[in-house]
Amino acid sequence: MRVLVTGGAGYIGSGVVEELIRSGHRAVVLDNLSKGHRDAVHPEAEFIEEDLLHADAVRLALHGVDAVVHMAADSLVGESVGNPAKYYRNNLVAGLVLLDAMRESGARHLVFSSTAAVYGEPAKQPIEERDPTAPTNPYGESKLAFEHALRWYGVYGLRAISLRYFNAAGATALCRERHDPETHLIPVVLQVALGTLPEVTVFGSDYPTPDGTCVRDYIHVSDLARAHVLALEALAGGNPGGAYNLGCGGKGYSVKQVIDVARAVTGREIAVRTGPRRPGDPPVLVASSQRISAELGWTPHLQDLREIVGSAWDSLRR
Ligand SMILES: NC(=O)c1ccc[n+]([C@@H]2O[C@H](COP(=O)([O-])OP(=O)(O)OC[C@H]3O[C@@H](n4cnc5c(N)ncnc54)[C@H](O)[C@@H]3O)[C@@H](O)[C@H]2O)c1
């Protein structure tokens, strides 16, 4: 397949492109480099530096494309609360530009990088796809609104799979996490180990969890990338589309466990400051992957936290 990857110069996008090419597909990356990096684009991928909001450019990019992986987005929860317009514009309006361009093209299948933030603060763990969706911020709302659009655009013959996940982590030979600002726990902790940040703040240590800190789901970026390619191949094979969670198997790791593993992996001291709980941070957030495992045969290969943190640490030092 020749696959258009929006956001393919970003963290997970560069991993998806790597996996597509490894699996024998061809990749066209469309990215405006607002957050991505030119050197993250796989050398064998075509690269188009464009904004998804430019309908003419998107139509051109779709020439000869069989399917789309849509990863381009803004994804900072806190920023989305202060500036919802930015999130509706980039995550919903720009997504609709893409869908309308697809209607005029031969591409009929799309895999969407959604988020487990569509569930909000779920009543039970691990979260399943049939659980209610109730986002608590404009980021999650904008992603859910696009998921809904995908369902209704089925009337034009488009079929789509939305992948809902929490924390991508780790690195591969070509893809590593370089967000600015960095808000994700593992890269922040490793920057403290490297000495580029003074300390990491742990938000709350009195949660009803084994060690009092929040428990979260971490998935290695190569496992996420494989899921995106599997989903594309499933659509080509007739999968009707819908939503699948990607989770680490229902366990999750606490913030304290992440910091302890990072200390062991790096052999360095990591200074920690304990701050108050953040509003809206549930004690545990983990997703069940049973549906994607049963229907698409996906299982994570790199679940061990040491391997995940270790790959991120190696990538920071190369
Ligand atoms: N990182 C995570 O833990 C995580 C978790 C759940 C979902 N997601 C979703 O996965 C996707 C990728 O996340 P990431 O962490 O790799 O983010 P990222 O910021 O590294 O990558 C996003 C890419 O999209 C590009 N982009 C943004 N708006 C664009 C536009 N209008 N036109 C063209 N390009 C545009 C950016 O330049 C960037 O390269 C996002 O959709 C995000 O919401 C990420």
The ligand as an ORCA input file, in Angstrom:
! r2SCAN-3c Opt
* xyz 0 1
  N       2.153     10.782     22.629
  C       1.180     10.112     23.266
  O       1.390      9.556     24.342
  C      -0.206     10.032     22.645
  C      -1.217      9.377     23.354
  C      -2.488      9.259     22.771
  C      -2.712      9.788     21.496
  N      -1.708     10.431     20.844
  C      -1.993     10.982     19.495
  O      -1.030     10.453     18.600
  C      -0.708     11.424     17.605
  C       0.796     11.647     17.564
  O       1.253     12.080     18.834
  P       2.781     12.466     19.056
  O       3.070     12.339     20.512
  O       3.631     11.746     18.089
  O       2.727     14.018     18.732
  P       3.761     14.929     17.906
  O       3.448     16.345     18.284
  O       5.150     14.438     18.103
  O       3.330     14.676     16.400
  C       2.263     15.345     15.767
  C       2.755     15.802     14.407
  O       1.691     16.437     13.705
  C       2.211     17.592     13.050
  N       1.074     18.495     12.854
  C       0.288     19.045     13.814
  N      -0.669     19.789     13.234
  C      -0.496     19.697     11.901
  C      -1.179     20.246     10.776
  N      -2.230     21.065     10.912
  N      -0.736     19.932      9.535
  C       0.340     19.108      9.375
  N       1.016     18.578     10.393
  C       0.610     18.858     11.649
  C       3.282     18.119     13.976
  O       4.239     18.914     13.319
  C       3.893     16.818     14.502
  O       4.972     16.380     13.690
  C      -1.516     12.674     17.957
  O      -2.681     12.656     17.170
  C      -1.841     12.486     19.428
  O      -3.040     13.137     19.777
  C      -0.473     10.572     21.389
*
